[in-house]
Structures are given as C-alpha cells and as structure tokens.
Amino acid sequence: MPASPITTPLPPHTDVLIVGAGPVGLTLAASLRQLGVDHVLIDRDTNVQTGSRAAALQPRSLEYLDRIGVAEHLVAAGERGPGFRVHDREHTLLHASYADLDTPYPYVLLASQQTTEEHLLRRLRELGGGVHRGYRFLGFTPDFPGVSAVIADPEGLLRSVSARYLVGCDGLHSAVRTAAAIGFPGEAPEQVFALADVRLDAGPNGLGEHDTTFFLSSAGMLLLSPLAGAQHRIVTPAAPGSAAPCAADIERLVSERGPVAGRIRVAEVVSASTYRVQERVAERFRAGPVLLAGDAAHTHSPAGGQGMNTGIQDAGNLAWKLHAVLTGAAPAELLDSYHDERHPVASELVAFTSQFARIATLRDPAAGQRRNDLFAAAAAANRCPRLDHRQARPARHRLRAGARPRLPTCGRPGLAPDRPASGPALDAGPTRPE
C-alpha cells in the first residue's frame, strides 16, 4: 500500500499527539478514531517502511484487533500457525498445539509486520484518519494541562502543536522518551540475531507444513517458520558485527543448524537483517501528560514473538483510558493505572525472553543435550506447559471520582492480558528499524 500521507496542514491543537506510525501508533490511532477522540499521528519517515521485523500475532492481539475492525482482513492475508515444534535436527522433541485455546483465534497468525501495518492503516483511513508523514518530533515544553510540541515538517520548518496528551510510539531510540527525561535502564547482552524472510525452491522434509519449528543443537539454534505469500522466516544467532545474511549464508546456516533430512534452496531473499538484543524497560510509562507505548517503553530479545503483540496490547490498554479521561467519564488518575498494569507486563516479558534466549542458545554441548533431554521427557510425560493466552486476572480500577462510569468499548467486549501470551519466537528486534 502506498504511503499516501495526509496532505492537509498539521493542526495546531489536538487532544492526543501520537509520535510514531508503526503497528503500535497505528493501533492507538485507529482505536482513538473509533472512540471519537481527536488526535494527530505523525511519523518521521516519508514512506511506509518495507521489510519485516515482527511476524507473529498472538490470539489475544487478534481479539483486540477484531474489536477495531482489523482482524478479519488481516487473518485472510496471513498464514495460520496451528502450533510449534522443538527439534534436535533429527527428532521432534516437543509438539504444542493452539487448538484448545479458548479464543476465536486458536492459532498464531504468521504475517509480516508490513502486512499488519498495511491493514491497520487501511482501517484508520476507513475511519477518516491518517498519518502525517515526514514530520519529526523535536521536543516539547509544558503547556498546562498538556504540552506544546515542536515538530519539523517535511521542508524543515518548525511547527508547534498543543496537545492534552503526548504518546511516544517512536521505538527503541524514542525522542519522546528522551524529551520527557524518562530513564530506560537495562542492558545490551552480547547477543546478535540474523533474520531473513525468504522464498524457497526446495524446503526441508518431515516438518509440520504450517508449524513454527525450533531446531536446538550443538551447532546453534535456528527457527524456521512459514509466512504468507509462500515465504519462510529464518532466525538464528549470529556473531557480533555480522552482515545481513545472503542466500548462500542462509543455505549454509540451515544446513548446519536445521533438519538433517533435506536441504533447502533459497530462490529469493525478500529481506534480511541483523539485530543486537537490548533488554530495557522505561522507568515510567507515564510522566504527567506524556505516555510511552511499544518499543519506546520496552525492548527485549526476539524470543517469544511478543514485541509487536505487547505494543498492540499497550495501545489497547491506553486508548479507552484516554477516551474516558478526555470525555470526563473518569479522572486523570485513571491513566496512572496504565503504568501500574503495563510496566509489570513489560518487566516480566524482558525476564522471560532473556531466560528463553539463553536456554535456546546454550553453547556448551553437554548443557544443550540436557536441555533437549528435558524437552523430550516433558513431552513424553505429557507435562508440557499449557498454552494459554489469558494468563492473568483482569485489572481492577478504582475510579476515584463519583460512580463507576459507563465507558464505550472498541467493538466487542474484551480485556487486554496482564501477562504475555505463550508463543513462538518470530520477532526480530524493535518493530521500527533504527
């Protein structure tokens, strides 16, 4: 889909200024538009980003996207992943299925981030919204009760936008987070992943046609997953400083780390990149009228396929609260619950993905064999962890001004989860390329 940015002038006033039109910013904008909240969505890039980072939508994310009218068309465009497998190159150690999940979407939807963004943007336009592209957020000053943001337009001229709330959905190197002086503590472990989306002339034999498969061996971890459009995603650890893999690199890595039976032949490398892991969570997700969502608020290992999903769920949690506060249905303190609910999710997610990545990428052969033996023993004893996309209690909010308000929802009822869902590792770093 072409970018087709909004060509009307940037309005000088709005209720919510959203910086960053990746999947998180687009989800928030579409949600607010459906709720009737005035907002402005800007992005520094003049064109929609091509290539792919995140590639898996979990059931809970699809439930929320259904509420804003996106899921049906997105599901039609993606590939349904009914489960995932763990292999040691020769044998299946574990096979888990999503079929028994209590959800209308008992699968992981395998679709590129670009596809997800296209459908979110299409829905935003259907609702009468859009993206101001080529506008770069430079900073803000307090303008009680909100902010006055300074923005450079595509010609480099400075513009001022007064907003009641400013939401940073602008990625790992968030300008909004920096301007708000919100700390981003964490670490950058010596861990690099190579990512490639490819079309194959010949694929490996003996695997579930639609399953995501992890290969765990002494040669290193490798993930192989089908995508829509006859593509496959390949993710594997790489040496620091490595270049993006070419077709020959990919064939070699799969030969060394993938299934013993059957070699692959790469017909086309659709996109390829490397990503150095960072594990960080913002100290605060709210600082007065400034809020953070997605990679601007948390970043982590690609293990678990949770990055884009967690950001979408951030947006779903935040949208109705902004609407409630701006319409007077709830006090401004309700927005404190956004941090209270989503910050623990992000912290837990970083811990989980860090541990998962370390286990999956064990370098010691003996330790790796013990890991694989444990997978096989758990599967044989039918003691695999139950896949569950609703792992937590619904949040309870104390609205401290008057009776409980009657708040509209975006379509069908539902709650964003308070913990990450189980799923395969299909993300590869931030949802915005840096």
C-alpha positions in Angstrom: 0.0 0.0 0.0 1.4 3.4 -0.9 2.1 5.8 2.0 -0.5 8.4 0.9 0.3 10.8 3.8 -2.2 13.4 4.9 -1.7 16.5 2.8 -3.7 18.9 5.0 -1.7 21.2 7.3 -0.7 19.9 10.7 -3.4 21.2 13.1 -2.1 23.5 15.9 -4.3 21.8 18.6 -5.3 18.2 19.4 -6.3 16.1 22.3 -3.7 13.4 21.7 -0.4 13.7 19.7 0.9 10.3 18.7 4.6 10.1 17.6 5.4 7.1 15.5 3.2 5.3 12.9 4.4 1.7 13.4 2.0 -1.0 14.4 1.6 0.4 18.0 1.0 4.0 16.9 -1.4 2.9 14.1 -3.3 0.7 16.6 -3.7 3.5 19.1 -4.7 6.0 16.3 -7.4 3.6 15.0 -8.7 2.9 18.5 -8.9 6.6 19.3 -10.6 7.3 16.0 -13.2 4.7 16.6 -13.9 6.1 20.0 -14.2 9.6 18.6 -11.0 11.0 20.2 -9.4 13.9 18.4 -5.7 13.0 17.7 -2.8 13.7 15.4 -0.5 10.9 14.2 3.0 11.8 12.9 5.9 9.8 11.7 9.4 11.0 10.7 9.6 8.7 7.7 8.1 9.9 4.4 7.3 6.4 3.3 6.0 3.2 4.9 8.9 1.0 6.0 9.4 -2.1 3.9 10.9 -5.3 5.1 9.8 -7.1 8.3 10.7 -7.3 11.9 7.8 -8.8 13.9 5.9 -11.6 12.1 3.5 -13.2 14.6 0.2 -12.0 16.0 -0.9 -13.9 19.1 -4.6 -14.8 19.8 -5.1 -12.0 22.3 -3.8 -9.4 19.9 -6.1 -10.7 17.2 -9.0 -10.4 19.6 -8.2 -6.8 20.2 -7.7 -6.1 16.5 -11.1 -7.6 15.9 -12.6 -5.0 18.2 -11.2 -2.2 16.0 -12.2 -3.9 12.7 -8.8 -5.2 11.5 -8.6 -8.9 12.3 -10.8 -10.3 9.6 -8.9 -9.0 6.7 -5.6 -9.5 8.4 -6.3 -13.2 9.0 -7.2 -13.6 5.4 -3.9 -12.1 4.4 -1.8 -14.2 6.8 -0.8 -17.8 7.5 -2.4 -19.6 10.4 0.2 -21.3 12.6 -1.6 -24.1 14.5 1.3 -24.8 16.8 5.1 -25.1 17.2 7.7 -27.8 17.4 11.1 -28.3 19.0 13.6 -30.5 17.1 17.1 -31.6 17.7 17.7 -31.7 13.9 16.7 -35.4 13.7 13.8 -35.9 16.0 10.8 -34.0 17.3 11.3 -33.3 21.0 8.1 -31.4 21.6 5.0 -30.5 19.7 2.5 -28.0 21.1 -0.9 -27.0 19.6 -3.0 -23.9 20.0 -6.2 -25.8 19.0 -7.6 -26.0 22.6 -7.2 -22.3 23.4 -10.5 -20.6 24.5 -10.4 -18.0 21.8 -11.9 -17.3 18.3 -8.3 -17.4 17.1 -6.7 -20.7 18.2 -3.5 -20.1 16.3 -0.7 -17.7 15.8 -1.2 -15.5 12.7 2.1 -15.5 10.7 2.2 -12.3 8.8 4.9 -9.7 8.2 4.9 -6.5 10.2 4.5 -4.7 6.9 1.2 -6.6 6.2 -0.1 -5.8 9.7 0.7 -2.1 9.3 -1.0 -2.0 5.9 -4.2 -3.4 7.3 -4.1 -1.0 10.4 -3.5 1.9 8.1 -6.4 0.9 5.8 -8.7 0.7 8.8 -7.5 4.1 10.1 -8.3 5.6 6.7 -11.8 3.9 6.7 -12.4 5.7 10.0 -11.4 9.0 8.5 -7.9 9.2 9.9 -4.4 9.0 8.5 -0.7 9.7 9.1 1.2 13.0 8.7 4.5 11.6 7.2 7.8 13.4 7.2 7.1 15.2 10.4 9.8 14.9 13.0 9.2 15.4 16.8 11.9 17.6 18.3 10.8 18.2 21.8 8.1 19.8 24.0 7.5 22.3 26.7 4.9 22.1 29.4 1.7 23.8 28.5 -0.7 23.1 31.3 -2.6 20.9 31.4 -0.8 19.3 28.4 2.3 20.0 26.2 3.4 22.2 23.4 5.3 20.0 21.0 7.9 21.3 18.5 7.8 19.5 15.2 9.8 19.8 12.0 7.7 19.5 8.8 8.9 17.8 5.6 10.5 21.1 4.5 12.3 21.5 7.8 10.1 24.3 9.0 9.3 24.3 12.7 5.7 23.8 13.8 4.0 23.9 17.2 1.2 21.5 18.2 -0.6 21.9 21.5 -1.8 18.6 22.9 -3.5 17.5 26.1 -1.5 14.2 25.9 1.6 13.2 24.1 2.2 9.5 23.4 5.6 8.2 22.3 5.2 5.1 20.0 8.5 6.0 18.3 10.7 3.0 19.0 13.8 2.0 20.8 15.5 5.4 20.4 12.3 7.3 21.3 12.6 11.1 21.0 9.6 11.4 23.2 11.1 9.3 26.0 14.3 11.3 25.8 12.5 14.7 25.8 10.5 13.6 28.9 13.7 12.6 30.6 12.3 9.1 31.4 15.1 6.6 32.2 15.5 3.4 30.1 17.5 1.1 32.3 18.6 -2.3 31.3 21.5 -4.0 29.4 22.7 -4.9 26.0 23.9 -8.5 26.2 26.4 -9.8 23.6 23.7 -11.4 21.6 23.0 -10.8 17.9 20.4 -12.5 15.8 20.2 -12.8 12.0 16.8 -12.6 10.4 15.7 -13.4 6.9 12.4 -13.7 5.1 12.9 -16.0 2.0 11.2 -17.8 -0.8 12.4 -21.4 -1.2 12.8 -23.5 -4.3 13.0 -26.6 -2.0 12.2 -26.9 1.6 13.1 -29.4 4.4 11.1 -32.6 4.6 9.3 -34.1 7.6 8.2 -30.9 9.3 4.7 -29.7 10.1 3.7 -27.7 7.0 2.3 -24.8 8.9 4.1 -25.1 12.3 6.9 -22.9 13.5 9.9 -25.1 14.3 12.9 -24.5 16.6 16.0 -26.5 16.0 18.2 -26.8 19.0 21.6 -28.5 18.5 25.2 -28.1 19.3 25.6 -26.1 16.1 23.3 -23.4 17.3 19.6 -22.5 17.5 17.6 -22.0 14.3 14.0 -21.1 13.9 12.1 -21.8 10.7 8.5 -20.7 10.2 6.1 -20.4 7.2 4.8 -16.9 6.4 2.1 -15.8 4.0 2.9 -15.4 0.3 4.9 -18.7 0.1 7.7 -17.2 2.3 9.6 -18.6 5.3 11.2 -16.7 8.2 14.5 -17.9 9.4 16.0 -16.6 12.7 19.4 -17.7 14.1 22.1 -16.3 16.4 24.9 -14.5 14.6 28.4 -13.3 15.5 28.6 -9.6 16.6 29.4 -7.4 13.6 27.9 -9.9 11.1 26.4 -8.5 7.9 22.8 -9.3 6.9 22.8 -12.9 5.6 22.7 -13.6 1.8 21.2 -16.6 0.1 24.4 -18.7 0.4 24.7 -17.8 4.1 21.1 -18.9 4.8 21.5 -22.2 3.0 24.7 -22.9 4.9 23.2 -22.0 8.3 20.1 -24.1 7.7 22.4 -27.0 6.6 24.4 -26.7 9.8 21.6 -26.0 12.3 18.4 -27.1 10.7 17.0 -30.6 9.8 19.4 -33.3 8.8 17.0 -34.7 6.2 16.6 -32.4 3.2 18.4 -29.3 2.3 16.8 -26.0 1.4 17.4 -23.9 -1.7 16.8 -20.2 -1.5 15.1 -18.7 -4.5 14.8 -15.2 -3.2 15.9 -13.3 -0.1 12.9 -10.9 0.4 14.5 -9.2 3.4 17.4 -9.8 5.7 19.0 -8.0 8.7 20.8 -8.5 11.9 19.7 -7.3 15.3 21.7 -6.8 18.6 19.5 -7.6 21.6 18.7 -4.9 24.2 16.8 -5.6 27.3 15.3 -2.4 28.8 12.1 -1.2 30.4 11.3 2.5 30.8 11.3 3.7 34.5 7.8 5.2 33.9 5.2 4.6 31.2 3.5 7.9 32.2 5.1 11.2 33.2 2.2 13.7 33.5 0.8 14.3 30.1 3.5 12.1 28.4 3.0 8.4 27.9 5.1 5.7 26.3 4.0 2.5 24.4 5.6 -0.3 22.5 9.4 -0.3 21.9 9.6 3.2 23.3 8.6 1.7 26.7 10.2 -1.8 26.5 12.6 -3.7 24.3 13.9 -7.3 24.7 15.1 -10.4 23.0 13.1 -11.6 20.0 12.5 -14.9 21.8 8.8 -15.5 22.4 7.4 -13.5 19.5 6.0 -10.9 21.9 7.3 -7.5 20.9 4.7 -6.2 18.5 2.0 -8.1 20.4 2.8 -6.4 23.7 2.9 -3.0 22.0 -0.6 -3.6 20.4 -1.8 -4.5 23.9 -0.3 -1.4 25.3 -2.3 0.6 22.8 -5.5 -1.2 23.6 -5.0 -0.6 27.3 -4.3 3.1 26.8 -6.9 4.0 24.2 -10.0 3.6 26.3 -8.4 5.3 29.3 -7.5 8.4 27.3 -11.1 8.4 26.0 -12.5 8.1 29.5 -10.4 10.9 30.9 -10.8 13.3 27.9 -14.6 12.9 28.0 -14.8 13.4 31.8 -16.0 9.9 32.4 -13.0 9.2 34.7 -10.4 11.3 36.5 -7.0 11.8 35.1 -5.6 9.5 37.7 -7.0 6.6 35.7 -4.0 7.0 33.5 -1.7 6.0 36.3 -3.2 2.5 36.0 -1.7 2.3 32.5 1.8 2.3 34.1 0.7 0.1 37.0 -0.7 -2.6 34.7 1.7 -2.5 31.7 5.0 -1.9 33.4 4.9 -5.3 35.3 4.0 -7.0 32.0 7.0 -5.5 30.3 9.3 -6.4 33.2 8.1 -9.9 33.2 8.4 -10.1 29.4 12.0 -9.0 29.5 12.9 -11.5 32.1 11.1 -14.3 30.3 12.6 -13.6 26.8 16.0 -13.2 28.3 15.9 -16.6 30.0 14.3 -18.2 26.9 17.0 -16.9 24.7 19.8 -18.0 27.0 18.3 -21.5 27.2 17.8 -21.7 23.4 21.3 -20.5 22.6 23.3 -22.6 25.0 26.8 -23.1 23.6 28.0 -25.9 25.8 27.1 -29.2 24.1 26.5 -31.1 27.4 24.2 -28.4 28.7 22.4 -28.3 25.3 21.9 -32.1 25.4 20.4 -31.8 28.9 18.1 -29.1 27.7 16.9 -31.3 24.8 16.5 -34.3 27.1 14.3 -32.3 29.4 12.1 -31.2 26.4 11.7 -34.8 25.3 11.0 -36.0 28.8 8.3 -33.3 29.4 6.7 -34.2 26.1 6.8 -38.0 26.8 5.2 -37.4 30.3 2.6 -35.1 28.7 3.8 -32.3 31.1 4.3 -29.6 28.5 3.2 -26.2 29.8 -0.3 -25.5 28.8 -0.5 -22.8 26.2 -2.7 -20.0 27.5 -3.4 -16.6 26.0 -5.2 -15.3 29.1 -2.7 -15.9 31.9 -3.8 -13.2 34.3 -6.5 -11.6 36.2 -8.4 -8.7 34.6 -7.3 -5.4 36.0 -9.5 -3.7 38.6 -9.6 0.1 38.5 -10.5 2.4 41.4 -12.1 5.4 39.8 -11.8 8.0 42.5 -14.4 10.5 41.3 -18.1 9.6 41.5 -19.8 6.4 40.4 -18.2 3.9 38.0 -18.6 5.4 34.5 -20.2 3.6 31.6 -17.4 3.5 29.1 -17.7 2.6 25.4 -15.5 -0.1 24.0 -14.0 -0.6 20.6 -16.4 -3.2 19.2 -16.7 -6.5 21.1 -16.0 -6.6 24.8 -12.7 -7.9 26.0 -9.6 -7.2 28.1 -6.0 -6.9 27.1 -4.0 -9.5 29.0 -1.9 -8.6 32.0 0.8 -11.1 31.0 2.4 -12.1 27.8 0.9 -15.0 25.9 2.8 -18.1 25.1 4.1 -18.4 21.5 6.9 -18.9 19.1 9.9 -16.6 18.7 9.1 -14.8 15.5 10.0 -11.2 16.3 13.4 -9.9 15.4 14.1 -6.7 17.4 12.2 -3.5 17.5 9.1 -3.0 15.4 10.7 0.2 14.0 14.0 -0.2 12.2 16.6 2.1 13.7 
